[in-house]
Amino acid sequence: MTALPLEKARQIIDAAFAKGSDLK
């Protein structure tokens, strides 16, 4: 894992949030 796990998790969470917000 080259990138920081926190950074990756943050990006994934951000994407999930954006998708959820768009779905609402």
C-alpha positions in Angstrom: 0.0 0.0 0.0 1.8 3.1 -1.2 -1.0 5.6 -0.4 -2.0 6.3 3.2 -4.9 4.1 4.3 -6.6 7.1 5.8 -6.4 9.0 2.6 -7.8 6.1 0.6 -10.6 5.6 3.1 -11.4 9.3 3.1 -11.6 9.2 -0.7 -13.9 6.1 -0.7 -16.1 7.7 2.0 -16.3 10.9 0.1 -17.3 9.1 -3.1 -19.9 7.1 -1.1 -21.3 10.2 0.4 -21.5 12.0 -2.9 -23.3 9.0 -4.4 -25.7 8.8 -1.5 -26.4 12.6 -1.7 -27.0 12.3 -5.4 -29.4 9.4 -4.9 -31.4 11.3 -2.3 
